[in-house]
């Protein structure tokens, strides 16, 4: 944080026309988020991605519903089912839970389809933007050009140093992109915010699913252990009863034999 603040102070010095050699340093800024919002292909691909996200979420909800139905069915029938059937269904539920978790990771995880698609959408346009910035910088003798949409801390900037519109006009002039009008509030930025919010929600859901899965596993193991212990005690009790009855019969036989001899 301190390093970025120091960098900001340095930039402020540059913007106030600190002399370097025989001329003032020329500094400019771009806003990549603003430029992207003006590129038609970017907005169209974002809309397509939004459709995919909706389909993924629909599939996740369908799987969650199916998993919940299996869990509720087992819970309702548990007292009437043999242990072997219970164990089989618990394994099936565990497999469905793992499959759901893996699907969520495949779509929204750190190496999932969402991240990969975002990179595919943004990177080609970013390459065009950076190439245009370099050409403008060389043609107009800029010494430095910074991106306002990055993590750079900017305490103040003057709009006269913002060359974002110049970059957009160059991209359009070179026929590299089709430019669209800027809405009152950037639809692209709203979409990015929505995606980030959904990603956060999915992360929280994944954590809850993992925690619930661990709790269910512990509960299932506890039930199995309890049932095994009860069966063991029942077996021991039954065996002791059989041995006791056998001993009693043997005793009666011995007594009858003695009576016969006497």
N, C-alpha and C positions, 0 to 999 in steps of 0.2 A: 504493500500500500504506500509506504514512504517513498519507494522508488518511483511509483507512478506519479506521486505528487511533485517530486523533484523534476520529472520529465515535463509535467504540465507547466511548471514555472519556467523551464527552459524554452518551451514553446511560446509562452507569453512574451518572453524576451525577444524571440524571433519575430513575433507579430508586431512588435513595437519598433520594427525597422532597425534592429541592432546591426551595426556595420560589420561587414566581413570583407576584407580586402577593399576594393574600390566601389562596391555597390551593396545595397541592402539585400538581405536574404529574402527570396521569394518563397512563401509558404502557402499551401492550399489545402483544402479539406474536401472529402467526398463523404456521402452518406450512402453506403451500399444498400441498406434496407430501403431507402427511398428510391434508389435507382431500380432495384429489383421490382418494386411495386409498380413501376412504369413500363415494365417489359411484359408484353402480352403473353408470350409463350410461358413465362414463369407463372403468371396467374392461372393460365389454363392447366398447366401441369399440377399446380397446387390444388386446383379444383378436382382434378382426376385423383390425386392422392387422398383428398378428403373423402371421396367416394369409396376408395379402398379401405380407409380407416373405419368408415361406417359399416362396411361389410365384415371387417375383422371383428369389430365390437359385437355385431349381430351374432356371429359364429361363437364368440366367447360366451355370450349370454345364453345361447342355445345349449352349449355344453354345461354351463353352470346349472341350468334348469334340469338337465338330464341327470347330472350328478346328485343334485338335491333330491330328486325323485327317488333315486336308488337308496340314498341314505335314509330318507323318510320311510321307505318300504321296509328296509331292514330293521329300523327302529321299531316299527309297528309289529313286525312278525318275529322279532328276536326270541321272545319267550316261548314260541311254539315250534321253533326250528331246532334240528339236531346241531350239535356243535360243528360237525364237519361242513354242513351247509352254511352255517354262519361264517366260518373261516373262509370258505370259498367266496362268499359274497363280499366279505371285507377285503379280500385280495382284489376282486373286481373293482370295488369302489376306489381302492388305493391306486389301481392302474388308471382309472378314469381321471382321478385327481392329478396324477403325474402327467397325463396326456394334456390336460387343461393347462397346467402350469407351463409345460413345454411349448404349447401353442402360443400362449401369451408372450413367452420369451422370444419365440421365433418371429412374432409380429412386432412387438414393442420393446424388446430387450436391447441391451447395448450393441449387440451384433445382429439385430433383427431387421426385418424388411423395411420398417419405417425409417430407420437411420440410413440404410443403404439407398432407399429411394430419395431421401432428402439430399444426400450427397450427389446422386445422379442428376437431380433437378438443378441444384445450385452451382455445382462446380463448372460446367461448361459456360454458364453466363458470367460467373466470377472471372473466368479466364478472359472473356471478351472485355469485361470492365477493366481488368488490370492492364490489358494490352492497350486499351483506349487511354487510360490514365498515363501510361508511359509515353505514348505518342504526344499527348497534350503537354506533358511536363517538358519533353524535349523541344517541342515547337515553341513553347511560351517561356522557356527558361525558368521553370520552377526548380527550386533546390530540394524541397520536401513537400510531399503530399500525404496527409494522414486520413484515416477512415474514422469518422465520428461514431459509427455503429459498433466499433470494437470496444474493448475494455479500457481504452485510454480515458483517463479522467480529464475532462475539459471544464475548467472553471468559467471560461468565457471564450466566445469566438464571435467574429464579425462575419455577417453573411456575405460580405464582399469577397471573402476568401473561400467560399463554398463553390466548387466547380462541378457539383453533381449534375446540374442541368446541361452544362457544357459536355460532360461525358455522355449523357443521354442523347444529345443532338448529334454527337459524333457517331455513336452506335447506330442511330437511325440513318444518318447520312451515308454510312458505309454499308447500309442494307443488311446489317448483321442481326438486327432485332426489329420487331414491330412494336412501336410505342403506343401505349394507351393513356387516356386521361387519368389524372390523379383524383380519386374520390375525396370527399371531405375528410373521411377517416379511412386510413389505409386498410382495405379488405385483406391484403396479404398479411399485414401485421396482426390483424385479428385472427387470421387462420393460424399463424405461427403461435400466438398466445393460446389458442384453443388446443393446438397439438401439444404444447408444453403442459397445459393443464391436464389433458387426458393422459399424457405420459406419467405425470405425477400421480394421478389417480390409479393408473395401472400398477405403478410401483408399489403404492400402498396396498392395493388389492393382492398383489403377489406376496407381499410380506404377511398379510393376514391369512392367505391360503396356506402359506408355508407353516405359519404358527398353528393354524387350525389342524393342519395335517399332522404335525408333531403331537398335538394334544390328543387327536383321535387315535393315533398309533399307541400312545401311552395308555389311553383308556382301554383300547382293545387288548393290549398285552396284560393290563391289570385284570380285565374280565376273564381272560383265558387262564391266568394264573389262579384266580379265585375259583374258577370252575374246576381246574385240575386238582386243587387242594380239596375241594368239596368231594370230588369223585374219589380221591385217595382216602379221605376220612370215611366215606361211605363204604369203600371196599374193605378197609381195615375193620370197621364195625361189623360188617357182614361176615367177614372171615372169623372174627372173634366169636360171633354168635354161633357160626357153624361148628367151630372147635369146641365151644362150650356144650352145645347140644350133643356132639359126638362123645365128649367126655362123660356127659350125663348118661347117655345110652350104655356106654362101656361099664359105668358104675352099676347100673341096674342089672346088666348081664352078670357081672361078678357076684352081686348079691344073690341073684337067683341060683347061680351055680353053687354057692355056699349052702343055700337052703336045701338044695337037692342032695348034696353030699351028707348033710346032717340028717 
